[in-house]
Amino acid sequence: MKTADQNQIRFGIIALEKGFITSRQLGKAVNTQLSDDLERGKHRLIGEILVDMGFMTVSQVEEVLDGARDILKILNFIVPKSYAPNFWHTFP
């Protein structure tokens, strides 16, 4: 079963690997997201929160999303959906 946290973690890992944010900044953003979810019933994407906090720019978020799409294209080539459909349930 796919959770929102899996998507956030992948986005966060890519952003960390690219040097756009620190682990501390990611932690603050995830805490903000959880607070928004619980206290306001409003879910915001982690990239949006990182931009709002001034930790990333919109162009950096777009670069991370492009990187995530590239990773999924590579994975689809290596593990076609027809061969391992359960594997793909963990990806958006």
PyMOL commands that set and color helices and strands:
alter all, ss='L'
color gray80, all
select helices_A, chain A and resi 4-17+23-40+46-52+58-78+87-90
alter helices_A, ss='H'
color red, helices_A
deselect
rebuild
show_as cartoon
